[in-house]
Amino acid sequence: MTEKYDIFLSPPHMGGEELKYIHEAFESNYIAPHGSMIDAFERDMAELTGFPHAVAVSSGTAAMHLVMYILGVRPGDEVFSSSLTFIGSISPVLFLGGVPVFIDSDSTTWNMDLNLLSKEMEYCARKNRLPKVVVSTDIYGQCNSIYDLLQICNRYEVPLVIDAAESLGAEYKNIDGRSDRDGLRALIYSFNGNKIITTSGGGMIVSDDGLLVEYARKLASQAREPFPHYEHIEVGYNCRMSNILAAIGRGQLQVLPERVAQKKKIYNYYFQALHEIPGIDFMPEGPFGISNKWLTVILITPDLFGADREQVRNALEAERIESRPVWKPMHMQPIFTNDSSSLKKTYRARTVGGKISEDLFNRGLCLPSGTALTEDDLDRIIHVIGKQRKNG
Ligand SMILES: Cc1ncc(COP(=O)(O)O)c(C=O)c1O
């Protein structure tokens, strides 16, 4: 099969030790959804993230599904979510019959706007219909302010979950030096092929709450009761990570610091080459964290630059270079707006604000950010972008 691109957006990048761990898993004959690789991968992730409990599952979406179920999301319950996110962040709410409430982005971080969140919580509290959970996505590797999120969520006793699928390796600095995280019930991660490290597919839940993680572990294994025979008093899922994929994850975790450093280098390379060009702006970084720069993302203002986001994307595509528009906000998706004749089913949702994420979608372009990119590759990409500018 011939590849469509010479340069992909964010392809997998193996570190070298993955095969060693896979061989170990083969030698132990644990070609199964349990085994020593899973145990070690969970331990390593707990240590890295600073949360004492972790469970590995088959995807980030499965991780979110389990957490939403455990936190009690049931038909008709509202869940506040970032509108600027990937569908896997929110589809678990739909699986459970819940109703998403999409909160717009803050233009200074692109993450969930905390003022809008605060106002909507206050409004819902007055109406006596608080959401079951708040899920904030760390967009493109940039953390939201957990401290501020908790100030709001704890005031109304609504649990907070962080969708950290894109932000493994990012740093969160608590500006007030407070480390209290009561109310933060879980973080979910993804090890999908495009993420900063990958197991080809996979996910993880980490939490301070050992009971939550143990319950997730049970639900992910068909909710089997601890009997010698198969006994079921509730229905679960079948979404544990396999021991083989956990072996890949262990090898990948070893190179995470290198991958983060390389992502930052790539960002800086693009920044140096492009930031002075009128009509190009880079995704901003909040004061409370250091992004892992999973993807370098730019905003293109056509009047100043001389071409719009799609023209630049198409020019890159013509040169066999993959780039992608910023996530299309959830509140614009046909499944919620009911504006496509090919829809199989529509879903109820509410939206709070929306203009900021709409603008980010219209002008935003994710540039190739694979950690194996060479300077020649980057120069090639920069050259194509530069040619699109006014008088370029
Ligand atoms: C923000 C976000 N949430 C959730 C997911 C879902 O993860 P997965 O693809 O592993 O199901 C992803 C990525 O794929 C993501 O980027």
The ligand as a Tripos MOL2 file, in Angstrom:
@<TRIPOS>MOLECULE
LIG
   16    16     1     0     0
SMALL
NO_CHARGES

@<TRIPOS>ATOM
      1 C1         -9.3810   14.9590   23.9730 C.3       1 LIG1
      2 C2         -9.5860   13.4960   23.6740 C.ar      1 LIG1
      3 N1        -10.4620   12.8000   24.4080 N.ar      1 LIG1
      4 C3        -10.6590   11.4970   24.2130 C.ar      1 LIG1
      5 C4         -9.9620   10.8030   23.2580 C.ar      1 LIG1
      6 C5        -10.2980    9.3710   23.0470 C.3       1 LIG1
      7 O1         -9.2250    8.5080   23.1720 O.3       1 LIG1
      8 P1         -9.1890    7.1330   22.3510 P.3       1 LIG1
      9 O2         -8.9750    7.4680   20.9080 O.co2     1 LIG1
     10 O3         -8.0480    6.3970   22.9540 O.co2     1 LIG1
     11 O4        -10.4990    6.4430   22.5850 O.co2     1 LIG1
     12 C6         -9.0110   11.4930   22.4630 C.ar      1 LIG1
     13 C7         -8.1770   10.8760   21.4060 C.2       1 LIG1
     14 O5         -8.2220   10.0690   20.6820 O.2       1 LIG1
     15 C8         -8.8410   12.8760   22.6700 C.ar      1 LIG1
     16 O6         -7.9710   13.5800   21.9200 O.3       1 LIG1
@<TRIPOS>BOND
     1     1     2 1
     2     2     3 ar
     3     2    15 ar
     4     3     4 ar
     5     4     5 ar
     6     5     6 1
     7     5    12 ar
     8     6     7 1
     9     7     8 1
    10     8     9 2
    11     8    10 1
    12     8    11 1
    13    12    13 1
    14    12    15 ar
    15    13    14 2
    16    15    16 1
@<TRIPOS>SUBSTRUCTURE
     1 LIG1         1 GROUP 0 **** ****
